Amino acid sequence: MQTKKFVICGNASAKGISDDPKNDIRLRLSGVNGEGNVTLRIEDIHSKMFGTVPTKFHDLLEIATYVYSADQVILRGADDVDSFGDGWRRDLHFVVPVRNPDFWNGEEVKNALTSTLGFLSDDNYAFSFVKLEQDHSFQDYLEFNDAQTMDGKPERVAMFSGGLDSLAGALDEALGQRRRVALVTHKATPKLNTRHKTLQDLLAQKAGDNAPHQISARVHKKKPLNREYTQRSRSFLFVSIGATIAKLLGLSSVRFYENGVISLNLPVCAQVVGGRAARTTHPKVMKGFQDIITLVAEAPFTVENPYIWKTKAEVVEQIVKLGCADLIKHSMTCTHTWEMTNQHTHCGLCSQCIDRRFALIAAKADQYDPIEHYKTDVFTQSRNKDDDNIMSASYLERANQVISLENVGQFLAKYAEVK
């Protein structure tokens, strides 16, 4: 594990906590018009939605933003096979000013935070919460937009990334179940803005008078702070935003839509272990999120994943069944967003792209996913990097290993990480 790194947030003092201030990282969060090095913006909030935000939810959202930002500021160490173990994991100590320090310093909430985030990102977390000296309005983070129609109060809050799974979930809510749903999108990069807007417009057309209400959130950091690409803590920010929106709406649940194979995220190859396999919606993480938000809400709160028992092929079949196969080509799956171009929206070689291709073929829906959108066709084109060759071969090998297992007991014995 790396040497402990202190992350000092806002105007908090590290006196008596950090013994080497020159090596500390200072993050200052501000609203839409602020001067901090981290800016949080929640866009497209309808004025009918806005009400009083409990201070603990205000704290939660700021804590999640600081954690997500630090995740990208502090580099992981060695990335080679022989030595990544110790270098990969970081030892992070946050000093965060909050409105409710007694609550956040309580043993139960601290344990829920550190254990959940530790499993989520494969790092070691510690928190010191201090009293916030200068408070500000929650509205500083909001950009209202009453141009969106709001016919009735949303009955559900669902996370919407723009991938196949969240697209199927949005369609299922709005068309299949005819529920009024608010879709919350975290826009991590401007590269996806046009595609998000296209999907939003198409969803609205399909749903007609039951069009989902779209809410987007952005975290903008000063350029020198963008160093680490893994972003393992992103779903903590995502669920914190969604839970806060749900609280504004008087709801007590949020939904992720992610197929179970990806949620469990079994290692594709032997080198992808621990936090090197993303645990965004792993059942243990979802339970941890639920515990944290229940404590914050002071009432039962659920974090659900209705697709936990579905494969990605079954998710694709759901989209086709709802008459929305034409939306598939506009969805976004690739993990290598930094390589995205207008012509090639998917690299074709990362595990997510490979999974997408197999799922669409298995669902007999590959005709709706233009091959020209992929920089490399994993089935017909050569791969120039050893890592890409290993990924493709390992994907097939692992699939053959799983299909050869005869029962759940054998599966759990071989893949203990799902327990």
Beta strands, then each sheet from edge to edge (+ up, - down):
strand 1: 5-9
strand 2: 25-27
strand 3: 29-30
strand 4: 38-45
strand 5: 91-98
strand 6: 124-131
strand 7: 142-144
strand 8: 156-159
strand 9: 181-186
strand 10: 213-221
strand 11: 253-255
strand 12: 302-304
sheet 1: 2+ 1+ 5+ 6+
sheet 2: 3+ 4+ 7+
sheet 3: 3+ 4+ 10- 9- 8-
sheet 4: 11+ 12+
end
